[in-house]
Amino acid sequence: MKKFNIFLSLFIIYLIVCIILSPNRFITAMLDGVSVWTFNVLPSILPFMILTSALIQLGFMEKVSKPFAKPFSKIYRTSPHSGYVFLLSILSGYPIGSKMIAELYKNGKISQNDAYKMSSFCSNSGPMFIIGSVGVSMLISKTAGYILFLAHIISALINGLFYRNLKYSESYLARNDKYEQTASFNDIISSSIQGILNIAVIIALFFVVTEGFAPILNLLPNGSSSIFKGILEMTQGCLAVSKAYNLRWSIPICSFLISFGGISTLIQSIVLLKKVNMPLWLFTLQKFTQGVIAFLVALIFTAIIF
């Protein structure tokens, strides 16, 4: 951990020096990130975040997820709440699943072991980003978007099976009899706007970080460079992959990047999962294995359809 902190500190210093020496280049990178957020992410995510939040507050999602409680509990050997969190995560997108896991643990509804298991299949991207932003806007194919979303869901469900026997402590942070959240429509709007602005900041920041790696990226082939960008920040990576590969390869690669989430998404999620003391290495491993599964599933679907 100390070595990582030293590396991170050195890279931040390097980034600051680069920005001072070439401010225009990094300002352009930040504006590119804001542009991607504005035209590719915002239109497809914000309305859905508001609608999803409204359904949650009205209790609709909890009612819909009841039939999934027992099957998820039995299959993944975790709390019955996992079915609810899974459905919520695939509808709302990153990092809602991690947020819900942390809140359930905080309210004494799940154990630490449950939280660790659930994170393997309840940290997912949403349909509007996958189908709308990546499929329609970047890959220019609604069919590609549907393949990506289906592969994403399948990969999450399969990935959870690999961690169903995970053994960690069974501690509970707190114990409350009721787990309720109520909010006005204004609260829902404010929360959704705050969430989408957080995404904007992270995308813009990681566009700048990627620019800091430009000397290394310039030495790599265009395809490898786009994948590296996606490992840092999935939105930028998917956009770069869509330009570097044809559909037969861009779909599986984007599928990996979306399910892995990129370092930017990992940071968002791990900050929320700090309440459950989620080990960084474990969560990173879970997202990597989901990414590999998503790649293979999308590769099969793409070979059949295209």
C-alpha positions as CSV (number, residue, x, y, z in Angstrom):
1,M,0.0,0.0,0.0
2,K,2.9,2.4,0.8
3,K,4.5,1.7,-2.6
4,F,1.2,2.4,-4.3
5,N,0.8,5.7,-2.4
6,I,4.4,6.7,-3.3
7,F,3.6,5.9,-7.0
8,L,0.4,7.8,-6.8
9,S,2.1,10.8,-5.3
10,L,4.8,10.8,-7.9
11,F,2.3,10.6,-10.7
12,I,0.3,13.5,-9.3
13,I,3.4,15.6,-9.1
14,Y,4.3,14.5,-12.7
15,L,0.7,15.5,-13.8
16,I,1.0,18.9,-12.1
17,V,4.3,19.6,-13.8
18,C,2.9,18.5,-17.2
19,I,-0.2,20.8,-16.7
20,I,2.1,23.7,-15.9
21,L,4.3,23.1,-18.9
22,S,1.5,22.4,-21.4
23,P,-1.7,24.0,-20.0
24,N,-3.5,24.2,-23.3
25,R,-3.1,20.5,-24.0
26,F,-4.6,19.5,-20.7
27,I,-7.4,22.1,-20.9
28,T,-8.3,20.6,-24.3
29,A,-8.3,17.1,-22.7
30,M,-10.6,18.3,-19.9
31,L,-13.0,20.0,-22.5
32,D,-13.0,16.7,-24.5
33,G,-14.1,14.9,-21.3
34,V,-16.9,17.5,-20.7
35,S,-17.9,17.2,-24.3
36,V,-18.2,13.4,-24.1
37,W,-20.2,13.7,-20.9
38,T,-22.5,16.4,-22.4
39,F,-23.3,14.7,-25.7
40,N,-22.9,11.0,-24.9
41,V,-23.7,10.5,-21.2
42,L,-25.9,13.2,-19.9
43,P,-28.9,12.8,-22.4
44,S,-29.1,9.1,-21.8
45,I,-28.5,8.9,-18.1
46,L,-30.1,11.9,-16.3
47,P,-33.7,11.2,-17.2
48,F,-33.3,7.5,-16.3
49,M,-31.7,8.3,-13.0
50,I,-34.6,10.6,-12.0
51,L,-37.2,8.0,-13.0
52,T,-35.4,5.2,-11.3
53,S,-35.0,7.2,-8.1
54,A,-38.7,8.0,-8.1
55,L,-39.6,4.3,-8.5
56,I,-37.3,3.4,-5.6
57,Q,-38.8,6.0,-3.3
58,L,-42.3,4.8,-4.2
59,G,-41.3,1.3,-3.1
60,F,-42.0,-0.1,-6.6
61,M,-38.6,-1.7,-7.0
62,E,-38.8,-3.5,-3.7
63,K,-42.1,-5.1,-4.7
64,V,-40.9,-6.1,-8.1
65,S,-37.8,-7.7,-6.6
66,K,-39.6,-9.9,-4.0
67,P,-39.9,-13.0,-6.4
68,F,-36.1,-12.9,-6.7
69,A,-35.3,-12.8,-3.0
70,K,-35.2,-16.6,-2.4
71,P,-33.6,-17.7,-5.7
72,F,-30.8,-15.1,-5.2
73,S,-30.3,-16.1,-1.6
74,K,-30.1,-19.8,-2.4
75,I,-27.9,-19.5,-5.6
76,Y,-25.4,-17.0,-4.3
77,R,-25.6,-17.9,-0.6
78,T,-26.2,-14.4,0.5
79,S,-28.9,-12.1,1.9
80,P,-32.3,-12.1,0.2
81,H,-31.7,-8.4,-0.3
82,S,-29.2,-9.3,-3.0
83,G,-32.0,-9.7,-5.6
84,Y,-33.3,-6.2,-5.0
85,V,-29.8,-4.7,-5.1
86,F,-29.0,-6.6,-8.3
87,L,-32.1,-5.3,-10.1
88,L,-31.5,-1.8,-8.9
89,S,-27.8,-1.9,-10.1
90,I,-28.6,-3.0,-13.6
91,L,-31.3,-0.3,-13.9
92,S,-29.5,2.6,-12.2
93,G,-25.9,1.9,-13.2
94,Y,-22.6,2.7,-11.4
95,P,-22.1,3.2,-8.5
96,I,-25.7,2.6,-7.2
97,G,-25.1,-1.1,-6.5
98,S,-22.1,-0.3,-4.3
99,K,-24.1,2.5,-2.5
100,M,-27.0,0.1,-1.7
101,I,-24.6,-2.6,-0.4
102,A,-23.0,0.0,1.9
103,E,-26.3,1.3,3.1
104,L,-27.7,-2.2,3.8
105,Y,-24.6,-3.0,5.8
106,K,-24.8,0.3,7.7
107,N,-28.4,-0.5,8.6
108,G,-27.5,-4.0,9.8
109,K,-29.4,-5.8,7.1
110,I,-26.5,-7.7,5.7
111,S,-23.2,-9.0,7.1
112,Q,-19.8,-8.1,5.9
113,N,-19.6,-11.5,4.2
114,D,-22.8,-10.7,2.4
115,A,-21.5,-7.4,1.2
116,Y,-18.3,-8.9,-0.2
117,K,-20.3,-11.6,-2.1
118,M,-22.9,-9.1,-3.4
119,S,-20.3,-6.8,-4.8
120,S,-19.3,-9.5,-7.3
121,F,-22.6,-9.3,-9.1
122,C,-24.4,-6.1,-7.9
123,S,-21.9,-3.5,-9.2
124,N,-23.2,-2.9,-12.7
125,S,-23.7,-0.3,-15.4
126,G,-27.2,0.8,-16.6
127,P,-29.1,0.2,-19.8
128,M,-29.2,3.8,-20.9
129,F,-25.4,4.2,-20.8
130,I,-24.8,0.8,-22.4
131,I,-27.5,0.8,-25.1
132,G,-27.8,4.6,-25.6
133,S,-24.4,6.0,-25.0
134,V,-22.2,3.1,-26.1
135,G,-24.4,1.2,-28.5
136,V,-26.3,4.0,-30.4
137,S,-24.0,7.0,-29.9
138,M,-20.6,5.4,-30.1
139,L,-20.9,2.1,-32.0
140,I,-23.9,3.5,-34.1
141,S,-25.8,0.2,-33.6
142,K,-28.7,-0.4,-31.4
143,T,-28.2,-4.1,-31.9
144,A,-24.7,-3.7,-30.5
145,G,-26.1,-2.0,-27.5
146,Y,-28.5,-4.8,-26.8
147,I,-25.7,-7.4,-27.1
148,L,-23.6,-5.3,-24.7
149,F,-26.4,-5.0,-22.1
150,L,-27.3,-8.7,-22.3
151,A,-23.6,-9.7,-22.0
152,H,-23.3,-7.4,-19.0
153,I,-26.2,-9.0,-17.2
154,I,-25.1,-12.5,-17.9
155,S,-21.5,-11.8,-16.9
156,A,-22.7,-10.4,-13.5
157,L,-24.9,-13.4,-12.8
158,I,-22.1,-15.8,-13.7
159,N,-19.5,-13.8,-11.9
160,G,-21.4,-14.1,-8.6
161,L,-21.2,-17.9,-8.8
162,F,-17.4,-17.7,-8.5
163,Y,-17.6,-15.9,-5.2
164,R,-20.6,-17.6,-3.6
165,N,-18.3,-19.5,-1.2
166,L,-16.3,-16.5,-0.2
167,K,-15.5,-16.5,3.5
168,Y,-15.0,-13.4,5.5
169,S,-16.1,-12.2,8.9
170,E,-19.9,-12.2,9.7
171,S,-19.9,-8.9,11.6
172,Y,-22.7,-6.3,11.4
173,L,-22.0,-2.6,11.7
174,A,-25.4,-1.8,13.1
175,R,-28.8,-3.3,13.6
176,N,-32.0,-1.4,12.7
177,D,-35.5,-2.9,12.5
178,K,-36.5,-0.7,9.6
179,Y,-34.7,0.2,6.4
180,E,-36.5,3.0,4.8
181,Q,-35.7,5.9,2.6
182,T,-38.1,8.7,1.9
183,A,-37.5,11.8,-0.2
184,S,-39.5,14.5,-2.0
185,F,-39.4,14.9,-5.7
186,N,-37.0,17.9,-5.2
187,D,-34.7,15.6,-3.3
188,I,-34.8,13.0,-6.1
189,I,-34.0,15.7,-8.7
190,S,-31.2,17.1,-6.5
191,S,-29.7,13.7,-5.9
192,S,-29.8,12.7,-9.6
193,I,-28.2,16.0,-10.6
194,Q,-25.5,15.6,-8.0
195,G,-24.8,12.1,-9.2
196,I,-24.5,13.1,-12.9
197,L,-22.3,16.0,-12.0
198,N,-20.0,13.7,-10.0
199,I,-19.8,11.5,-13.2
200,A,-18.9,14.6,-15.2
201,V,-16.0,15.6,-12.8
202,I,-14.6,12.0,-12.8
203,I,-14.8,11.7,-16.6
204,A,-13.1,15.1,-17.1
205,L,-10.5,14.3,-14.5
206,F,-9.6,10.9,-16.1
207,F,-9.4,12.5,-19.5
208,V,-6.7,14.7,-18.0
209,V,-5.0,11.7,-16.4
210,T,-5.1,9.8,-19.7
211,E,-3.4,12.8,-21.3
212,G,-0.7,12.5,-18.7
213,F,0.0,9.0,-20.0
214,A,0.2,10.3,-23.6
215,P,4.0,9.7,-23.9
216,I,3.4,6.0,-23.2
217,L,0.2,5.8,-25.2
218,N,1.9,7.3,-28.3
219,L,4.3,4.3,-28.3
220,L,1.4,1.8,-28.5
221,P,-0.7,0.8,-31.5
222,N,-4.0,2.6,-31.8
223,G,-6.0,-0.4,-30.7
224,S,-3.9,-1.1,-27.6
225,S,-4.0,2.6,-26.7
226,S,-7.8,2.7,-26.8
227,I,-8.0,-0.3,-24.5
228,F,-5.5,1.3,-22.0
229,K,-7.7,4.4,-22.1
230,G,-10.7,2.3,-21.2
231,I,-8.9,0.6,-18.3
232,L,-8.5,4.2,-16.9
233,E,-11.9,5.5,-17.8
234,M,-14.5,3.4,-19.6
235,T,-16.4,6.2,-21.4
236,Q,-13.3,7.5,-23.1
237,G,-12.1,4.0,-23.7
238,C,-15.3,2.8,-25.4
239,L,-15.3,5.9,-27.6
240,A,-11.7,5.2,-28.6
241,V,-12.4,1.5,-29.2
242,S,-15.4,2.3,-31.4
243,K,-13.0,4.3,-33.7
244,A,-10.1,1.8,-33.6
245,Y,-12.0,-1.6,-34.2
246,N,-14.8,-2.9,-36.4
247,L,-18.0,-4.1,-34.7
248,R,-16.9,-7.7,-34.4
249,W,-14.1,-6.7,-32.0
250,S,-15.3,-3.3,-30.7
251,I,-18.4,-5.0,-29.1
252,P,-16.5,-7.6,-27.0
253,I,-13.8,-5.1,-26.0
254,C,-16.3,-2.5,-25.0
255,S,-18.2,-5.3,-23.1
256,F,-15.0,-6.0,-21.1
257,L,-14.4,-2.3,-20.4
258,I,-18.0,-1.7,-19.3
259,S,-18.1,-4.7,-17.0
260,F,-14.7,-4.0,-15.5
261,G,-15.7,-0.3,-15.2
262,G,-12.3,1.3,-15.4
263,I,-10.2,2.7,-12.6
264,S,-12.4,5.8,-12.4
265,T,-15.5,3.6,-11.6
266,L,-13.5,1.4,-9.2
267,I,-12.6,4.5,-7.3
268,Q,-16.2,5.7,-7.1
269,S,-17.3,2.3,-5.8
270,I,-14.5,1.5,-3.4
271,V,-15.1,4.9,-1.7
272,L,-18.7,3.9,-1.1
273,L,-17.7,0.4,0.0
274,K,-15.3,1.8,2.5
275,K,-18.1,1.3,5.1
276,V,-17.8,-2.5,4.7
277,N,-14.0,-2.4,4.6
278,M,-14.0,-3.9,1.1
279,P,-10.4,-4.8,0.2
280,L,-9.3,-3.0,-3.0
281,W,-7.7,-6.1,-4.4
282,L,-10.8,-8.2,-4.0
283,F,-13.2,-5.7,-5.6
284,T,-10.7,-5.2,-8.5
285,L,-10.5,-9.0,-9.0
286,Q,-14.3,-9.3,-9.0
287,K,-14.6,-6.6,-11.6
288,F,-11.8,-8.0,-13.7
289,T,-13.4,-11.5,-13.8
290,Q,-16.7,-10.0,-14.7
291,G,-15.1,-8.1,-17.5
292,V,-13.5,-11.3,-18.9
293,I,-16.8,-13.2,-18.8
294,A,-18.5,-10.2,-20.5
295,F,-15.9,-10.2,-23.2
296,L,-16.4,-13.9,-23.9
297,V,-20.2,-13.7,-23.9
298,A,-20.2,-10.7,-26.2
299,L,-17.7,-12.4,-28.5
300,I,-20.1,-15.4,-28.9
301,F,-23.2,-13.2,-29.5
302,T,-21.3,-11.0,-32.0
303,A,-20.0,-14.0,-33.9
304,I,-23.6,-15.3,-34.2
305,I,-25.3,-12.0,-35.1
306,F,-22.7,-10.1,-37.1
